[in-house]
Amino acid sequence: MGLEHGTEPGSSHVLDRLAGYFSGALPVEDEQTVEAHLLHCADCRAEYDDLGSAALLVASLPVGVLDEPDRADDEPDG
């Protein structure tokens, strides 16, 4: 099953708006659309849950970890 259409006739998935919804950056009308869709669509709800899990993991990292260069790039090949 693809994520092109929602479980309700005529509805569309809201995957392109989940990050904005999660961060609170959506306009109120879009936020309400996403909320209503998540009530009926297990696929989008699962994606939203995964987004929340990823955000918690990133938030648990020590400050500055994401700013450090990848040390593996500094090692010579071979």
Secondary structure as UniProt FT lines:
FT   TURN            9..10
FT   HELIX           15..17
FT   HELIX           18..23
FT   HELIX           28..40
FT   HELIX           42..59
FT   TURN            63..64
FT   HELIX           65..67
FT   HELIX           71..74
//
